[in-house]
Amino acid sequence: MDIRNDQDFKTALSKLGAVQQRLVAARFAENVLDLCEDMRVTAAINAARRPDVSEAELAVVFQAAKAACVETYTRCGQEADWRNQASHFVAKAALACVSPPDRTAELAWGVAMNARMARTCETIANGQGTEHREAEQQYRILAEFMKQ
């Protein structure tokens, strides 16, 4: 499938089941993981990447990712540091990846948006504007995922 824009992207995502949404969402989050150094966030993304992850393990990493999300949110207000904001959006993406099954409607889309926000914060922090095209990378990630 050729994905050229967000409409194609959303259409392709809507064809995925809950487990597939979680798996591809984890790939979107992993693509911006370099913007967050919190091991709880890394653990959540690693768990979300596994198709055989148990509900019990997801529940544990969900709680840890939620705590990381809260902590990164409180750091966001400190002098409006764009790097802290990027880290918070990565934590939000990881949290969504391991959300309970009743919260998985449009899971991958939400993770993609948080990943884009994280990358935008990073590019602003580096004085680069918004040149980096996270969306295009996500289109590629999804197209490769759907080929498997």
Phi and psi in radians as a Rosetta constraint file:
Dihedral C 1 N 2 CA 2 C 2 CIRCULARHARMONIC -1.597 0.35
Dihedral N 2 CA 2 C 2 N 3 CIRCULARHARMONIC 2.122 0.35
Dihedral C 2 N 3 CA 3 C 3 CIRCULARHARMONIC -1.979 0.35
Dihedral N 3 CA 3 C 3 N 4 CIRCULARHARMONIC 1.967 0.35
Dihedral C 3 N 4 CA 4 C 4 CIRCULARHARMONIC -1.958 0.35
Dihedral N 4 CA 4 C 4 N 5 CIRCULARHARMONIC -0.315 0.35
Dihedral C 4 N 5 CA 5 C 5 CIRCULARHARMONIC -2.676 0.35
Dihedral N 5 CA 5 C 5 N 6 CIRCULARHARMONIC 3.094 0.35
Dihedral C 5 N 6 CA 6 C 6 CIRCULARHARMONIC -1.150 0.35
Dihedral N 6 CA 6 C 6 N 7 CIRCULARHARMONIC -0.506 0.35
Dihedral C 6 N 7 CA 7 C 7 CIRCULARHARMONIC -1.146 0.35
Dihedral N 7 CA 7 C 7 N 8 CIRCULARHARMONIC -0.807 0.35
Dihedral C 7 N 8 CA 8 C 8 CIRCULARHARMONIC -1.066 0.35
Dihedral N 8 CA 8 C 8 N 9 CIRCULARHARMONIC -0.707 0.35
Dihedral C 8 N 9 CA 9 C 9 CIRCULARHARMONIC -1.060 0.35
Dihedral N 9 CA 9 C 9 N 10 CIRCULARHARMONIC -0.883 0.35
Dihedral C 9 N 10 CA 10 C 10 CIRCULARHARMONIC -1.127 0.35
Dihedral N 10 CA 10 C 10 N 11 CIRCULARHARMONIC -0.660 0.35
Dihedral C 10 N 11 CA 11 C 11 CIRCULARHARMONIC -1.091 0.35
Dihedral N 11 CA 11 C 11 N 12 CIRCULARHARMONIC -0.794 0.35
Dihedral C 11 N 12 CA 12 C 12 CIRCULARHARMONIC -1.116 0.35
Dihedral N 12 CA 12 C 12 N 13 CIRCULARHARMONIC -0.747 0.35
Dihedral C 12 N 13 CA 13 C 13 CIRCULARHARMONIC -1.095 0.35
Dihedral N 13 CA 13 C 13 N 14 CIRCULARHARMONIC -0.635 0.35
Dihedral C 13 N 14 CA 14 C 14 CIRCULARHARMONIC -1.155 0.35
Dihedral N 14 CA 14 C 14 N 15 CIRCULARHARMONIC -0.298 0.35
Dihedral C 14 N 15 CA 15 C 15 CIRCULARHARMONIC -1.492 0.35
Dihedral N 15 CA 15 C 15 N 16 CIRCULARHARMONIC -0.106 0.35
Dihedral C 15 N 16 CA 16 C 16 CIRCULARHARMONIC -1.598 0.35
Dihedral N 16 CA 16 C 16 N 17 CIRCULARHARMONIC 2.509 0.35
Dihedral C 16 N 17 CA 17 C 17 CIRCULARHARMONIC -1.357 0.35
Dihedral N 17 CA 17 C 17 N 18 CIRCULARHARMONIC 3.112 0.35
Dihedral C 17 N 18 CA 18 C 18 CIRCULARHARMONIC -1.052 0.35
Dihedral N 18 CA 18 C 18 N 19 CIRCULARHARMONIC -0.776 0.35
Dihedral C 18 N 19 CA 19 C 19 CIRCULARHARMONIC -1.171 0.35
Dihedral N 19 CA 19 C 19 N 20 CIRCULARHARMONIC -0.755 0.35
Dihedral C 19 N 20 CA 20 C 20 CIRCULARHARMONIC -1.114 0.35
Dihedral N 20 CA 20 C 20 N 21 CIRCULARHARMONIC -0.663 0.35
Dihedral C 20 N 21 CA 21 C 21 CIRCULARHARMONIC -1.039 0.35
Dihedral N 21 CA 21 C 21 N 22 CIRCULARHARMONIC -0.792 0.35
Dihedral C 21 N 22 CA 22 C 22 CIRCULARHARMONIC -1.112 0.35
Dihedral N 22 CA 22 C 22 N 23 CIRCULARHARMONIC -0.737 0.35
Dihedral C 22 N 23 CA 23 C 23 CIRCULARHARMONIC -1.128 0.35
Dihedral N 23 CA 23 C 23 N 24 CIRCULARHARMONIC -0.786 0.35
Dihedral C 23 N 24 CA 24 C 24 CIRCULARHARMONIC -1.292 0.35
Dihedral N 24 CA 24 C 24 N 25 CIRCULARHARMONIC -0.586 0.35
Dihedral C 24 N 25 CA 25 C 25 CIRCULARHARMONIC -1.055 0.35
Dihedral N 25 CA 25 C 25 N 26 CIRCULARHARMONIC -0.697 0.35
Dihedral C 25 N 26 CA 26 C 26 CIRCULARHARMONIC -1.074 0.35
Dihedral N 26 CA 26 C 26 N 27 CIRCULARHARMONIC -0.617 0.35
Dihedral C 26 N 27 CA 27 C 27 CIRCULARHARMONIC -1.189 0.35
Dihedral N 27 CA 27 C 27 N 28 CIRCULARHARMONIC -0.670 0.35
Dihedral C 27 N 28 CA 28 C 28 CIRCULARHARMONIC -1.102 0.35
Dihedral N 28 CA 28 C 28 N 29 CIRCULARHARMONIC -0.779 0.35
Dihedral C 28 N 29 CA 29 C 29 CIRCULARHARMONIC -1.160 0.35
Dihedral N 29 CA 29 C 29 N 30 CIRCULARHARMONIC -0.695 0.35
Dihedral C 29 N 30 CA 30 C 30 CIRCULARHARMONIC -1.083 0.35
Dihedral N 30 CA 30 C 30 N 31 CIRCULARHARMONIC -0.543 0.35
Dihedral C 30 N 31 CA 31 C 31 CIRCULARHARMONIC -1.145 0.35
Dihedral N 31 CA 31 C 31 N 32 CIRCULARHARMONIC -0.346 0.35
Dihedral C 31 N 32 CA 32 C 32 CIRCULARHARMONIC -2.019 0.35
Dihedral N 32 CA 32 C 32 N 33 CIRCULARHARMONIC 0.188 0.35
Dihedral C 32 N 33 CA 33 C 33 CIRCULARHARMONIC -1.056 0.35
Dihedral N 33 CA 33 C 33 N 34 CIRCULARHARMONIC -0.439 0.35
Dihedral C 33 N 34 CA 34 C 34 CIRCULARHARMONIC -1.095 0.35
Dihedral N 34 CA 34 C 34 N 35 CIRCULARHARMONIC -0.210 0.35
Dihedral C 34 N 35 CA 35 C 35 CIRCULARHARMONIC -1.616 0.35
Dihedral N 35 CA 35 C 35 N 36 CIRCULARHARMONIC 0.022 0.35
Dihedral C 35 N 36 CA 36 C 36 CIRCULARHARMONIC -2.462 0.35
Dihedral N 36 CA 36 C 36 N 37 CIRCULARHARMONIC 2.219 0.35
Dihedral C 36 N 37 CA 37 C 37 CIRCULARHARMONIC -1.737 0.35
Dihedral N 37 CA 37 C 37 N 38 CIRCULARHARMONIC 0.116 0.35
Dihedral C 37 N 38 CA 38 C 38 CIRCULARHARMONIC -1.341 0.35
Dihedral N 38 CA 38 C 38 N 39 CIRCULARHARMONIC 2.124 0.35
Dihedral C 38 N 39 CA 39 C 39 CIRCULARHARMONIC -1.123 0.35
Dihedral N 39 CA 39 C 39 N 40 CIRCULARHARMONIC -0.460 0.35
Dihedral C 39 N 40 CA 40 C 40 CIRCULARHARMONIC -1.175 0.35
Dihedral N 40 CA 40 C 40 N 41 CIRCULARHARMONIC -0.612 0.35
Dihedral C 40 N 41 CA 41 C 41 CIRCULARHARMONIC -1.194 0.35
Dihedral N 41 CA 41 C 41 N 42 CIRCULARHARMONIC -0.791 0.35
Dihedral C 41 N 42 CA 42 C 42 CIRCULARHARMONIC -1.035 0.35
Dihedral N 42 CA 42 C 42 N 43 CIRCULARHARMONIC -0.768 0.35
Dihedral C 42 N 43 CA 43 C 43 CIRCULARHARMONIC -1.093 0.35
Dihedral N 43 CA 43 C 43 N 44 CIRCULARHARMONIC -0.696 0.35
Dihedral C 43 N 44 CA 44 C 44 CIRCULARHARMONIC -1.120 0.35
Dihedral N 44 CA 44 C 44 N 45 CIRCULARHARMONIC -0.780 0.35
Dihedral C 44 N 45 CA 45 C 45 CIRCULARHARMONIC -1.153 0.35
Dihedral N 45 CA 45 C 45 N 46 CIRCULARHARMONIC -0.716 0.35
Dihedral C 45 N 46 CA 46 C 46 CIRCULARHARMONIC -1.084 0.35
Dihedral N 46 CA 46 C 46 N 47 CIRCULARHARMONIC -0.713 0.35
Dihedral C 46 N 47 CA 47 C 47 CIRCULARHARMONIC -1.151 0.35
Dihedral N 47 CA 47 C 47 N 48 CIRCULARHARMONIC -0.733 0.35
Dihedral C 47 N 48 CA 48 C 48 CIRCULARHARMONIC -1.137 0.35
Dihedral N 48 CA 48 C 48 N 49 CIRCULARHARMONIC -0.442 0.35
Dihedral C 48 N 49 CA 49 C 49 CIRCULARHARMONIC -1.294 0.35
Dihedral N 49 CA 49 C 49 N 50 CIRCULARHARMONIC -0.274 0.35
Dihedral C 49 N 50 CA 50 C 50 CIRCULARHARMONIC -1.586 0.35
Dihedral N 50 CA 50 C 50 N 51 CIRCULARHARMONIC 2.106 0.35
Dihedral C 50 N 51 CA 51 C 51 CIRCULARHARMONIC -1.164 0.35
Dihedral N 51 CA 51 C 51 N 52 CIRCULARHARMONIC -0.390 0.35
Dihedral C 51 N 52 CA 52 C 52 CIRCULARHARMONIC -1.720 0.35
Dihedral N 52 CA 52 C 52 N 53 CIRCULARHARMONIC 0.227 0.35
Dihedral C 52 N 53 CA 53 C 53 CIRCULARHARMONIC -1.097 0.35
Dihedral N 53 CA 53 C 53 N 54 CIRCULARHARMONIC 2.435 0.35
Dihedral C 53 N 54 CA 54 C 54 CIRCULARHARMONIC -1.456 0.35
Dihedral N 54 CA 54 C 54 N 55 CIRCULARHARMONIC 2.766 0.35
Dihedral C 54 N 55 CA 55 C 55 CIRCULARHARMONIC -1.075 0.35
Dihedral N 55 CA 55 C 55 N 56 CIRCULARHARMONIC -0.635 0.35
Dihedral C 55 N 56 CA 56 C 56 CIRCULARHARMONIC -1.111 0.35
Dihedral N 56 CA 56 C 56 N 57 CIRCULARHARMONIC -0.765 0.35
Dihedral C 56 N 57 CA 57 C 57 CIRCULARHARMONIC -1.173 0.35
Dihedral N 57 CA 57 C 57 N 58 CIRCULARHARMONIC -0.699 0.35
Dihedral C 57 N 58 CA 58 C 58 CIRCULARHARMONIC -1.053 0.35
Dihedral N 58 CA 58 C 58 N 59 CIRCULARHARMONIC -0.672 0.35
Dihedral C 58 N 59 CA 59 C 59 CIRCULARHARMONIC -1.120 0.35
Dihedral N 59 CA 59 C 59 N 60 CIRCULARHARMONIC -0.702 0.35
Dihedral C 59 N 60 CA 60 C 60 CIRCULARHARMONIC -1.172 0.35
Dihedral N 60 CA 60 C 60 N 61 CIRCULARHARMONIC -0.845 0.35
Dihedral C 60 N 61 CA 61 C 61 CIRCULARHARMONIC -1.249 0.35
Dihedral N 61 CA 61 C 61 N 62 CIRCULARHARMONIC -0.442 0.35
Dihedral C 61 N 62 CA 62 C 62 CIRCULARHARMONIC -1.078 0.35
Dihedral N 62 CA 62 C 62 N 63 CIRCULARHARMONIC -0.822 0.35
Dihedral C 62 N 63 CA 63 C 63 CIRCULARHARMONIC -1.103 0.35
Dihedral N 63 CA 63 C 63 N 64 CIRCULARHARMONIC -0.712 0.35
Dihedral C 63 N 64 CA 64 C 64 CIRCULARHARMONIC -1.167 0.35
Dihedral N 64 CA 64 C 64 N 65 CIRCULARHARMONIC -0.750 0.35
Dihedral C 64 N 65 CA 65 C 65 CIRCULARHARMONIC -1.151 0.35
Dihedral N 65 CA 65 C 65 N 66 CIRCULARHARMONIC -0.611 0.35
Dihedral C 65 N 66 CA 66 C 66 CIRCULARHARMONIC -1.110 0.35
Dihedral N 66 CA 66 C 66 N 67 CIRCULARHARMONIC -0.747 0.35
Dihedral C 66 N 67 CA 67 C 67 CIRCULARHARMONIC -1.091 0.35
Dihedral N 67 CA 67 C 67 N 68 CIRCULARHARMONIC -0.726 0.35
Dihedral C 67 N 68 CA 68 C 68 CIRCULARHARMONIC -1.118 0.35
Dihedral N 68 CA 68 C 68 N 69 CIRCULARHARMONIC -0.677 0.35
Dihedral C 68 N 69 CA 69 C 69 CIRCULARHARMONIC -1.106 0.35
Dihedral N 69 CA 69 C 69 N 70 CIRCULARHARMONIC -0.746 0.35
Dihedral C 69 N 70 CA 70 C 70 CIRCULARHARMONIC -1.134 0.35
Dihedral N 70 CA 70 C 70 N 71 CIRCULARHARMONIC -0.767 0.35
Dihedral C 70 N 71 CA 71 C 71 CIRCULARHARMONIC -1.125 0.35
Dihedral N 71 CA 71 C 71 N 72 CIRCULARHARMONIC -0.708 0.35
Dihedral C 71 N 72 CA 72 C 72 CIRCULARHARMONIC -1.230 0.35
Dihedral N 72 CA 72 C 72 N 73 CIRCULARHARMONIC -0.527 0.35
Dihedral C 72 N 73 CA 73 C 73 CIRCULARHARMONIC -1.124 0.35
Dihedral N 73 CA 73 C 73 N 74 CIRCULARHARMONIC -0.741 0.35
Dihedral C 73 N 74 CA 74 C 74 CIRCULARHARMONIC -1.166 0.35
Dihedral N 74 CA 74 C 74 N 75 CIRCULARHARMONIC -0.494 0.35
Dihedral C 74 N 75 CA 75 C 75 CIRCULARHARMONIC -1.344 0.35
Dihedral N 75 CA 75 C 75 N 76 CIRCULARHARMONIC -0.380 0.35
Dihedral C 75 N 76 CA 76 C 76 CIRCULARHARMONIC -1.009 0.35
Dihedral N 76 CA 76 C 76 N 77 CIRCULARHARMONIC -0.647 0.35
Dihedral C 76 N 77 CA 77 C 77 CIRCULARHARMONIC -1.294 0.35
Dihedral N 77 CA 77 C 77 N 78 CIRCULARHARMONIC -0.223 0.35
Dihedral C 77 N 78 CA 78 C 78 CIRCULARHARMONIC -1.277 0.35
Dihedral N 78 CA 78 C 78 N 79 CIRCULARHARMONIC 1.758 0.35
Dihedral C 78 N 79 CA 79 C 79 CIRCULARHARMONIC 0.982 0.35
Dihedral N 79 CA 79 C 79 N 80 CIRCULARHARMONIC 0.462 0.35
Dihedral C 79 N 80 CA 80 C 80 CIRCULARHARMONIC 0.824 0.35
Dihedral N 80 CA 80 C 80 N 81 CIRCULARHARMONIC 0.867 0.35
Dihedral C 80 N 81 CA 81 C 81 CIRCULARHARMONIC -1.301 0.35
Dihedral N 81 CA 81 C 81 N 82 CIRCULARHARMONIC 2.043 0.35
Dihedral C 81 N 82 CA 82 C 82 CIRCULARHARMONIC -1.114 0.35
Dihedral N 82 CA 82 C 82 N 83 CIRCULARHARMONIC -0.554 0.35
Dihedral C 82 N 83 CA 83 C 83 CIRCULARHARMONIC -1.184 0.35
Dihedral N 83 CA 83 C 83 N 84 CIRCULARHARMONIC -0.684 0.35
Dihedral C 83 N 84 CA 84 C 84 CIRCULARHARMONIC -1.138 0.35
Dihedral N 84 CA 84 C 84 N 85 CIRCULARHARMONIC -0.655 0.35
Dihedral C 84 N 85 CA 85 C 85 CIRCULARHARMONIC -1.174 0.35
Dihedral N 85 CA 85 C 85 N 86 CIRCULARHARMONIC -0.694 0.35
Dihedral C 85 N 86 CA 86 C 86 CIRCULARHARMONIC -1.053 0.35
Dihedral N 86 CA 86 C 86 N 87 CIRCULARHARMONIC -0.789 0.35
Dihedral C 86 N 87 CA 87 C 87 CIRCULARHARMONIC -1.047 0.35
Dihedral N 87 CA 87 C 87 N 88 CIRCULARHARMONIC -0.696 0.35
Dihedral C 87 N 88 CA 88 C 88 CIRCULARHARMONIC -1.109 0.35
Dihedral N 88 CA 88 C 88 N 89 CIRCULARHARMONIC -0.743 0.35
Dihedral C 88 N 89 CA 89 C 89 CIRCULARHARMONIC -1.168 0.35
Dihedral N 89 CA 89 C 89 N 90 CIRCULARHARMONIC -0.581 0.35
Dihedral C 89 N 90 CA 90 C 90 CIRCULARHARMONIC -1.149 0.35
Dihedral N 90 CA 90 C 90 N 91 CIRCULARHARMONIC -0.749 0.35
Dihedral C 90 N 91 CA 91 C 91 CIRCULARHARMONIC -1.085 0.35
Dihedral N 91 CA 91 C 91 N 92 CIRCULARHARMONIC -0.704 0.35
Dihedral C 91 N 92 CA 92 C 92 CIRCULARHARMONIC -1.100 0.35
Dihedral N 92 CA 92 C 92 N 93 CIRCULARHARMONIC -0.699 0.35
Dihedral C 92 N 93 CA 93 C 93 CIRCULARHARMONIC -1.118 0.35
Dihedral N 93 CA 93 C 93 N 94 CIRCULARHARMONIC -0.776 0.35
Dihedral C 93 N 94 CA 94 C 94 CIRCULARHARMONIC -1.112 0.35
Dihedral N 94 CA 94 C 94 N 95 CIRCULARHARMONIC -0.721 0.35
Dihedral C 94 N 95 CA 95 C 95 CIRCULARHARMONIC -1.047 0.35
Dihedral N 95 CA 95 C 95 N 96 CIRCULARHARMONIC -0.774 0.35
Dihedral C 95 N 96 CA 96 C 96 CIRCULARHARMONIC -1.112 0.35
Dihedral N 96 CA 96 C 96 N 97 CIRCULARHARMONIC -0.620 0.35
Dihedral C 96 N 97 CA 97 C 97 CIRCULARHARMONIC -1.051 0.35
Dihedral N 97 CA 97 C 97 N 98 CIRCULARHARMONIC -0.536 0.35
Dihedral C 97 N 98 CA 98 C 98 CIRCULARHARMONIC -1.958 0.35
Dihedral N 98 CA 98 C 98 N 99 CIRCULARHARMONIC 0.358 0.35
Dihedral C 98 N 99 CA 99 C 99 CIRCULARHARMONIC -1.121 0.35
Dihedral N 99 CA 99 C 99 N 100 CIRCULARHARMONIC 2.641 0.35
Dihedral C 99 N 100 CA 100 C 100 CIRCULARHARMONIC -1.003 0.35
Dihedral N 100 CA 100 C 100 N 101 CIRCULARHARMONIC 2.674 0.35
Dihedral C 100 N 101 CA 101 C 101 CIRCULARHARMONIC -0.942 0.35
Dihedral N 101 CA 101 C 101 N 102 CIRCULARHARMONIC -0.502 0.35
Dihedral C 101 N 102 CA 102 C 102 CIRCULARHARMONIC -1.280 0.35
Dihedral N 102 CA 102 C 102 N 103 CIRCULARHARMONIC -0.097 0.35
Dihedral C 102 N 103 CA 103 C 103 CIRCULARHARMONIC -1.977 0.35
Dihedral N 103 CA 103 C 103 N 104 CIRCULARHARMONIC 0.362 0.35
Dihedral C 103 N 104 CA 104 C 104 CIRCULARHARMONIC -1.658 0.35
Dihedral N 104 CA 104 C 104 N 105 CIRCULARHARMONIC 0.057 0.35
Dihedral C 104 N 105 CA 105 C 105 CIRCULARHARMONIC -1.066 0.35
Dihedral N 105 CA 105 C 105 N 106 CIRCULARHARMONIC 2.181 0.35
Dihedral C 105 N 106 CA 106 C 106 CIRCULARHARMONIC 0.950 0.35
Dihedral N 106 CA 106 C 106 N 107 CIRCULARHARMONIC 0.599 0.35
Dihedral C 106 N 107 CA 107 C 107 CIRCULARHARMONIC -0.976 0.35
Dihedral N 107 CA 107 C 107 N 108 CIRCULARHARMONIC -0.901 0.35
Dihedral C 107 N 108 CA 108 C 108 CIRCULARHARMONIC -1.129 0.35
Dihedral N 108 CA 108 C 108 N 109 CIRCULARHARMONIC -0.619 0.35
Dihedral C 108 N 109 CA 109 C 109 CIRCULARHARMONIC -1.111 0.35
Dihedral N 109 CA 109 C 109 N 110 CIRCULARHARMONIC -0.796 0.35
Dihedral C 109 N 110 CA 110 C 110 CIRCULARHARMONIC -1.082 0.35
Dihedral N 110 CA 110 C 110 N 111 CIRCULARHARMONIC -0.733 0.35
Dihedral C 110 N 111 CA 111 C 111 CIRCULARHARMONIC -1.118 0.35
Dihedral N 111 CA 111 C 111 N 112 CIRCULARHARMONIC -0.746 0.35
Dihedral C 111 N 112 CA 112 C 112 CIRCULARHARMONIC -1.030 0.35
Dihedral N 112 CA 112 C 112 N 113 CIRCULARHARMONIC -0.741 0.35
Dihedral C 112 N 113 CA 113 C 113 CIRCULARHARMONIC -1.160 0.35
Dihedral N 113 CA 113 C 113 N 114 CIRCULARHARMONIC -0.710 0.35
Dihedral C 113 N 114 CA 114 C 114 CIRCULARHARMONIC -1.144 0.35
Dihedral N 114 CA 114 C 114 N 115 CIRCULARHARMONIC -0.663 0.35
Dihedral C 114 N 115 CA 115 C 115 CIRCULARHARMONIC -1.118 0.35
Dihedral N 115 CA 115 C 115 N 116 CIRCULARHARMONIC -0.711 0.35
Dihedral C 115 N 116 CA 116 C 116 CIRCULARHARMONIC -1.126 0.35
Dihedral N 116 CA 116 C 116 N 117 CIRCULARHARMONIC -0.711 0.35
Dihedral C 116 N 117 CA 117 C 117 CIRCULARHARMONIC -1.106 0.35
Dihedral N 117 CA 117 C 117 N 118 CIRCULARHARMONIC -0.724 0.35
Dihedral C 117 N 118 CA 118 C 118 CIRCULARHARMONIC -1.046 0.35
Dihedral N 118 CA 118 C 118 N 119 CIRCULARHARMONIC -0.806 0.35
Dihedral C 118 N 119 CA 119 C 119 CIRCULARHARMONIC -1.161 0.35
Dihedral N 119 CA 119 C 119 N 120 CIRCULARHARMONIC -0.659 0.35
Dihedral C 119 N 120 CA 120 C 120 CIRCULARHARMONIC -1.088 0.35
Dihedral N 120 CA 120 C 120 N 121 CIRCULARHARMONIC -0.772 0.35
Dihedral C 120 N 121 CA 121 C 121 CIRCULARHARMONIC -1.052 0.35
Dihedral N 121 CA 121 C 121 N 122 CIRCULARHARMONIC -0.722 0.35
Dihedral C 121 N 122 CA 122 C 122 CIRCULARHARMONIC -1.125 0.35
Dihedral N 122 CA 122 C 122 N 123 CIRCULARHARMONIC -0.756 0.35
Dihedral C 122 N 123 CA 123 C 123 CIRCULARHARMONIC -1.181 0.35
Dihedral N 123 CA 123 C 123 N 124 CIRCULARHARMONIC -0.617 0.35
Dihedral C 123 N 124 CA 124 C 124 CIRCULARHARMONIC -1.170 0.35
Dihedral N 124 CA 124 C 124 N 125 CIRCULARHARMONIC -0.736 0.35
Dihedral C 124 N 125 CA 125 C 125 CIRCULARHARMONIC -1.039 0.35
Dihedral N 125 CA 125 C 125 N 126 CIRCULARHARMONIC -0.573 0.35
Dihedral C 125 N 126 CA 126 C 126 CIRCULARHARMONIC -1.571 0.35
Dihedral N 126 CA 126 C 126 N 127 CIRCULARHARMONIC 0.079 0.35
Dihedral C 126 N 127 CA 127 C 127 CIRCULARHARMONIC 1.233 0.35
Dihedral N 127 CA 127 C 127 N 128 CIRCULARHARMONIC 0.439 0.35
Dihedral C 127 N 128 CA 128 C 128 CIRCULARHARMONIC -1.770 0.35
Dihedral N 128 CA 128 C 128 N 129 CIRCULARHARMONIC 0.059 0.35
Dihedral C 128 N 129 CA 129 C 129 CIRCULARHARMONIC 1.215 0.35
Dihedral N 129 CA 129 C 129 N 130 CIRCULARHARMONIC -2.504 0.35
Dihedral C 129 N 130 CA 130 C 130 CIRCULARHARMONIC -2.123 0.35
Dihedral N 130 CA 130 C 130 N 131 CIRCULARHARMONIC 0.757 0.35
Dihedral C 130 N 131 CA 131 C 131 CIRCULARHARMONIC -1.133 0.35
Dihedral N 131 CA 131 C 131 N 132 CIRCULARHARMONIC -0.632 0.35
Dihedral C 131 N 132 CA 132 C 132 CIRCULARHARMONIC -1.146 0.35
Dihedral N 132 CA 132 C 132 N 133 CIRCULARHARMONIC 2.316 0.35
Dihedral C 132 N 133 CA 133 C 133 CIRCULARHARMONIC -1.854 0.35
Dihedral N 133 CA 133 C 133 N 134 CIRCULARHARMONIC 1.374 0.35
Dihedral C 133 N 134 CA 134 C 134 CIRCULARHARMONIC -1.052 0.35
Dihedral N 134 CA 134 C 134 N 135 CIRCULARHARMONIC -0.642 0.35
Dihedral C 134 N 135 CA 135 C 135 CIRCULARHARMONIC -1.012 0.35
Dihedral N 135 CA 135 C 135 N 136 CIRCULARHARMONIC -0.767 0.35
Dihedral C 135 N 136 CA 136 C 136 CIRCULARHARMONIC -1.110 0.35
Dihedral N 136 CA 136 C 136 N 137 CIRCULARHARMONIC -0.658 0.35
Dihedral C 136 N 137 CA 137 C 137 CIRCULARHARMONIC -1.133 0.35
Dihedral N 137 CA 137 C 137 N 138 CIRCULARHARMONIC -0.686 0.35
Dihedral C 137 N 138 CA 138 C 138 CIRCULARHARMONIC -1.138 0.35
Dihedral N 138 CA 138 C 138 N 139 CIRCULARHARMONIC -0.670 0.35
Dihedral C 138 N 139 CA 139 C 139 CIRCULARHARMONIC -1.029 0.35
Dihedral N 139 CA 139 C 139 N 140 CIRCULARHARMONIC -0.770 0.35
Dihedral C 139 N 140 CA 140 C 140 CIRCULARHARMONIC -1.137 0.35
Dihedral N 140 CA 140 C 140 N 141 CIRCULARHARMONIC -0.777 0.35
Dihedral C 140 N 141 CA 141 C 141 CIRCULARHARMONIC -1.031 0.35
Dihedral N 141 CA 141 C 141 N 142 CIRCULARHARMONIC -0.811 0.35
Dihedral C 141 N 142 CA 142 C 142 CIRCULARHARMONIC -1.154 0.35
Dihedral N 142 CA 142 C 142 N 143 CIRCULARHARMONIC -0.745 0.35
Dihedral C 142 N 143 CA 143 C 143 CIRCULARHARMONIC -1.060 0.35
Dihedral N 143 CA 143 C 143 N 144 CIRCULARHARMONIC -0.743 0.35
Dihedral C 143 N 144 CA 144 C 144 CIRCULARHARMONIC -1.143 0.35
Dihedral N 144 CA 144 C 144 N 145 CIRCULARHARMONIC -0.705 0.35
Dihedral C 144 N 145 CA 145 C 145 CIRCULARHARMONIC -1.077 0.35
Dihedral N 145 CA 145 C 145 N 146 CIRCULARHARMONIC -0.737 0.35
Dihedral C 145 N 146 CA 146 C 146 CIRCULARHARMONIC -1.254 0.35
Dihedral N 146 CA 146 C 146 N 147 CIRCULARHARMONIC -0.363 0.35
Dihedral C 146 N 147 CA 147 C 147 CIRCULARHARMONIC -1.289 0.35
Dihedral N 147 CA 147 C 147 N 148 CIRCULARHARMONIC -0.409 0.35
